[in-house]
Amino acid sequence: MKSENQLFAGTEEPELTQVTRDMLHEQIYEMLKRNLMMGRFTPGQKLPLRGLAKSLGTSLMPVRDALQRLESLGSVVSTPTRTMMVPQFTSKELADIRTLRLVLESTALQSAIKNGTDEEIETLKKYVDDIFHSAAVNDLDLFLVANHHFHMHIAAMSRISFICQFLETLWMHLGPSVRRSVPNEALFHSSALNHKHVYDAILARDVEAANEAMQKDISEGYNF
């Protein structure tokens, strides 16, 4: 096997971006954010600083900074003992999240039908397939990941500026509660059908049918 010096012999050294403190902090933040959006944490779950740092294989500082950023968004809260925790939202707060999702995601959906490419719609089909598979094998983690990607992919297809950032904040609030509600078998299978109906309507460029299916999907989750 050639040594590193031999591999680069006679060539210019590659220009690689150095890993900086800011990059590490951003990676930790993005990882925790994704875990919230995809329901890897549950409402009321404690997020001890040292435990997270050990799990992530990093020092305390980037984890502390990430949690403080999430706290500023209301996605985690501090307990009286200064331990961070996933918030437990009231029924009204969850209903308000539903209202905001209905407005934003319905708007994104209409624009996605107009602006989405055939390739993007094909990608959406893969997420629908994953959702059906997760329901068939009762794989909650697969469902949560595919469900999140499905909705955020539609937002990206819409080409509406900033909508993904707005929805990410809502999904960080929502994700933990989805994990609590989805184990209901009836909702599992109903949700799979709703996603298929949304996809079928997007494929047919049928705004009314797509919006009806999307609103049903969003509302049913909160009803459970």
Buried (B, 14 or more C-beta within 10 A) or exposed (E): EEEEEEEEEEEEEEEEEEEEEEEBBBBBBEBBBBBBBBBBBEBEBEBEBEEBBEEBEBEEBBBBBBBEBBBEEEBBBEEEEEBBBBBBBEEEBBEBBBEBBBEBBBBBBBBBBEEBEEEBBEBBBEBBBBBBBBBEEEBBEBBBBBBBBBBBBBBBBBEBEEBBEBBBBBBBBBBBBBBBBBEEEEBBEBBBBBBBBBBBBBBEEBBEBBBBBBBBBBEBBBEB
